[in-house]
Each structure stands twice: as structure tokens, then as C-alpha cells.
Amino acid sequence: MTEYGAWREWHLRCALDLCSQSVSRELAGFALARFHKYARRYAARTNNEAAGLAQVGEREAWHRFETHLLIRNTREGKAYKEWLMARGTDSDPARRELIESGASLIIREVVRECIRTECSPATAVSLDAPFPGSGSGSAPFIEFLPGGIDPSETAALREMEILARRHASEILAQIDRREKAALLARASKKSFGAPEVRKAAGCGKSRLKEIYSELVEKITAKLRSEHRNEDRETLLQLTLLTFQALSEMIFLKKRAANRRVASFNNSRGIRKGGKATAGR
């Protein structure tokens, strides 16, 4: 909790560095507490749980808050600092509460902006991260990129693509609605938290992430079990191609389903509003 007098001194002197030590500590401590509160709250939106933001100190938290006040205005064009200090006309305690409330809203936006610009989204995976299910000698995701396949080996590649499509067909016949929704979302680069993704899956974002991870593990284990004699590079290439084929198949099934729905809706519209011309 702060005192109204501290905010008033800061407003009159224009910058925290020009305030007394007690006021400086009081306001910087307030900013830090709010900054860390919102960093923890929104950590789930990032891939690294906003670890960097947790290291922000008092001076840095206040600096980000004060910078936001200087470079941003309200929708009405009023400077945020003046808007903040104009809140309330009653007693000092009432003004202090209103100022703290307004400052908290601004710090929340500061944290959101930091996360948008400084942190990776929760769905992002480092190319150096180990691929699930590849054991203690975990192969990084970068080894699954198409560039790992030598285009000069056309015949071998074609054989592997055929094999991958066979595996993909088998897997597609076995996975359920939620697993298909997870694969489609990842292939479409959509967040597991997107409303349409959650609706298609019939479950929440956290559960969908678990389902996707479990499915990757299951598919990787299946391919490793059925191709025990293959070297690691070949197995990685086959795994990549299988996931590509599986995504393509799900896309095609979804597109076909959408066309059927559109055709059905159009035919209903013709029956309801059109006139038959045959037999004239």
C-alpha cells in the first residue's frame, strides 16, 4: 500500500529519481509487486513461463511503467500520467486507492506488452529442444526439418513417402476426435486455446496440449517399434514424413466435410426459395 502524498510528490517532481528516498522506495516497491503479480498471471501464455520477467527489479519495473506513461495516451488523447493523477476528488485515502487501481491497470498492460514482444508463445518449441520419445540421446526438432532429407535420393525418398502414408492411414483410423483436432491445430499453426480449436476438440487448452504430447510419444514409439533395424537418421525422416502425411490427410478430410455441408446448405436453400423449372 502506498500513500497519496508519495504519488503527489512524484507528480510534482515529474520523475521518481527526483523524489525523496522514502517515496522512491515506496512507489518502486509498489510497481515491482504489481509487475511480478501480472507476470505470474500471464506466464502461461509464454513458452518459458516469463522467466525473464521474474528477474525484473524495482527500478526496471518502475522505469517500464513510467515509460509507458510518457509514450502512451488514453483513447481521448490525454496523457496517462495526468489521467492517473486526476482520478478521484474526495479524501486522500480515496484518491490513493483510485491512483493505485489505475496504476495497476497500466502495469498490467506493460506486462502484457513485454510478453508480446519479449517472450515466445506457449505453442512455440525451440529447434534445439529434444523431440519427444527419442530417448536419452534425444534428437532435436531441427533434425525433423525437410532439409534433413537428401533430394538426390529420389527413389529412396519416394519409397519412404509411400511407407509414411501407409503409417499415417493406419494412425488416422485409430486416433480420436481430440487427437485429430490437436494435430489439425498444430499443422494450421493455431493456438490450442483458440475457441474453434477447443470447440472441435471438446476440451480445454491444457488438456489439448497433453493430448498432443501423448500422441507424439505414441506415434514415435510405434514407428520405432516397427522399424527397429533402421538407423536413427532414417527413423527421424520417416517420422517427419508420417506427421506430414497425417496432417495432409486430416486437412483433406476436413475440406471434404466442409464441402458436403456447404452443398447440403445450398440445396436446402434452393428447395426453400427456388422454383422448379423441369417439365415445362
C-alpha positions, 0 to 999 in steps of 0.5 A, a space after each residue: 500500500 502506498 500513500 497519496 502524498 508519495 504519488 503527489 510528490 512524484 507528480 510534482 517532481 515529474 520523475 521518481 529519481 527526483 523524489 525523496 528516498 522514502 517515496 522512491 522506495 515506496 512507489 518502486 516497491 509498489 510497481 515491482 509487486 504489481 509487475 511480478 503479480 501480472 507476470 505470474 498471471 500471464 506466464 502461461 501464455 509464454 513458452 518459458 513461463 516469463 522467466 525473464 520477467 521474474 528477474 525484473 527489479 524495482 527500478 526496471 519495473 518502475 522505469 517500464 511503467 513510467 515509460 509507458 506513461 510518457 509514450 502512451 495516451 488514453 483513447 481521448 488523447 490525454 496523457 496517462 500520467 495526468 489521467 492517473 493523477 486526476 482520478 478521484 476528488 474526495 479524501 486522500 485515502 480515496 484518491 490513493 486507492 483510485 491512483 493505485 487501481 489505475 496504476 495497476 491497470 497500466 502495469 498490467 498492460 506493460 506486462 502484457 506488452 513485454 510478453 508480446 514482444 519479449 517472450 515466445 508463445 506457449 505453442 512455440 518449441 525451440 529447434 534445439 529442444 529434444 523431440 519427444 520419445 527419442 530417448 536419452 540421446 534425444 534428437 532435436 526438432 531441427 533434425 525433423 526439418 525437410 532439409 534433413 532429407 537428401 533430394 538426390 535420393 529420389 527413389 529412396 525418398 519416394 519409397 519412404 513417402 509411400 511407407 509414411 502414408 501407409 503409417 499415417 492411414 493406419 494412425 488416422 483410423 485409430 486416433 480420436 476426435 481430440 487427437 485429430 483436432 490437436 494435430 489439425 491445430 498444430 499443422 494450421 499453426 493455431 493456438 490450442 486455446 483458440 475457441 474453434 480449436 477447443 470447440 472441435 476438440 471438446 476440451 480445454 487448452 491444457 488438456 489439448 496440449 497433453 493430448 498432443 504430447 501423448 500422441 507424439 510419444 505414441 506415434 514415435 514409439 510405434 514407428 520405432 517399434 516397427 522399424 527397429 533395424 533402421 538407423 536413427 537418421 532414417 527413423 527421424 525422416 520417416 517420422 517427419 514424413 508420417 506427421 506430414 502425411 497425417 496432417 495432409 490427410 486430416 486437412 483433406 478430410 476436413 475440406 471434404 466435410 466442409 464441402 458436403 455441408 456447404 452443398 447440403 446448405 445450398 440445396 436446402 436453400 434452393 428447395 426453400 426459395 427456388 422454383 422448379 423449372 423441369 417439365 415445362 
